[in-house]
Amino acid sequence: DKTTVFPRLRWVFFSFSLALYLADVYVQQGFFIVTYALGIYLLNLLIGFLSPQVDPEVVGGVLPVHEGEEFR
């Protein structure tokens, strides 16, 4: 995908930053509430990424039943 620039480098940087932050939390024995909030935020982003934007039952779209019908 050409819209995402340097995906491997971004994942490496994210993993390094996360490991550095977790090591800092472990060494200092603090920031547990901040870490908990960060985990909830990342989980919220993951759920938003995995869930569909439009629910076909709410919008009213129905999958085609017969050969000539289209999905709208």
C-alpha beads as a LAMMPS data file, in Angstrom:
LAMMPS data file: protein, C-alpha beads

72 atoms
71 bonds

1 atom types
1 bond types

-500.0 500.0 xlo xhi
-500.0 500.0 ylo yhi
-500.0 500.0 zlo zhi

Masses

1 110.0

Atoms # bond

1 1 1 0.000 0.000 0.000
2 1 1 1.516 3.278 -1.092
3 1 1 -0.394 5.391 1.435
4 1 1 1.654 4.039 4.349
5 1 1 5.254 5.145 4.230
6 1 1 7.970 2.909 5.767
7 1 1 5.642 0.387 7.508
8 1 1 8.438 -1.884 8.754
9 1 1 10.430 1.031 10.178
10 1 1 7.311 2.355 11.908
11 1 1 6.628 -1.046 13.530
12 1 1 10.252 -1.313 14.654
13 1 1 10.127 2.178 16.151
14 1 1 6.802 1.425 17.879
15 1 1 8.114 -1.857 19.314
16 1 1 11.318 -0.197 20.516
17 1 1 9.396 2.690 22.105
18 1 1 6.971 0.307 23.813
19 1 1 9.799 -1.879 25.122
20 1 1 11.651 1.191 26.394
21 1 1 8.516 2.487 28.137
22 1 1 7.748 -0.899 29.732
23 1 1 11.360 -1.210 30.929
24 1 1 11.105 2.273 32.451
25 1 1 7.862 1.341 34.233
26 1 1 9.457 -1.868 35.542
27 1 1 12.591 -0.109 36.804
28 1 1 10.764 2.803 38.449
29 1 1 7.873 0.653 39.751
30 1 1 5.471 3.446 38.843
31 1 1 3.202 4.863 36.166
32 1 1 0.862 1.874 36.380
33 1 1 -2.257 4.014 35.918
34 1 1 -0.756 5.683 32.853
35 1 1 0.195 2.265 31.463
36 1 1 -3.325 0.973 32.114
37 1 1 -4.834 3.985 30.298
38 1 1 -2.409 3.501 27.393
39 1 1 -3.411 -0.166 27.150
40 1 1 -7.112 0.742 27.075
41 1 1 -6.423 3.334 24.371
42 1 1 -4.505 0.835 22.210
43 1 1 -7.241 -1.767 22.704
44 1 1 -9.839 0.818 21.647
45 1 1 -7.852 1.528 18.471
46 1 1 -7.613 -2.202 17.713
47 1 1 -11.355 -2.745 18.203
48 1 1 -12.119 0.265 16.010
49 1 1 -9.863 -1.139 13.311
50 1 1 -11.464 -4.598 13.401
51 1 1 -15.122 -3.568 13.568
52 1 1 -17.027 -2.596 10.406
53 1 1 -17.839 1.051 9.839
54 1 1 -21.421 0.385 8.751
55 1 1 -23.761 -2.206 10.237
56 1 1 -25.913 -3.582 7.371
57 1 1 -28.841 -4.310 9.713
58 1 1 -29.008 -0.725 10.972
59 1 1 -28.479 0.940 7.589
60 1 1 -30.996 -1.326 5.898
61 1 1 -28.749 -2.966 3.364
62 1 1 -29.549 -6.599 2.730
63 1 1 -27.386 -9.140 0.977
64 1 1 -28.771 -10.321 -2.365
65 1 1 -31.041 -13.364 -2.212
66 1 1 -31.656 -13.858 -5.931
67 1 1 -29.253 -13.826 -8.848
68 1 1 -30.411 -10.485 -10.340
69 1 1 -30.367 -8.428 -7.120
70 1 1 -27.584 -6.021 -6.162
71 1 1 -26.264 -5.183 -2.708
72 1 1 -27.041 -1.561 -1.841

Bonds

1 1 1 2
2 1 2 3
3 1 3 4
4 1 4 5
5 1 5 6
6 1 6 7
7 1 7 8
8 1 8 9
9 1 9 10
10 1 10 11
11 1 11 12
12 1 12 13
13 1 13 14
14 1 14 15
15 1 15 16
16 1 16 17
17 1 17 18
18 1 18 19
19 1 19 20
20 1 20 21
21 1 21 22
22 1 22 23
23 1 23 24
24 1 24 25
25 1 25 26
26 1 26 27
27 1 27 28
28 1 28 29
29 1 29 30
30 1 30 31
31 1 31 32
32 1 32 33
33 1 33 34
34 1 34 35
35 1 35 36
36 1 36 37
37 1 37 38
38 1 38 39
39 1 39 40
40 1 40 41
41 1 41 42
42 1 42 43
43 1 43 44
44 1 44 45
45 1 45 46
46 1 46 47
47 1 47 48
48 1 48 49
49 1 49 50
50 1 50 51
51 1 51 52
52 1 52 53
53 1 53 54
54 1 54 55
55 1 55 56
56 1 56 57
57 1 57 58
58 1 58 59
59 1 59 60
60 1 60 61
61 1 61 62
62 1 62 63
63 1 63 64
64 1 64 65
65 1 65 66
66 1 66 67
67 1 67 68
68 1 68 69
69 1 69 70
70 1 70 71
71 1 71 72
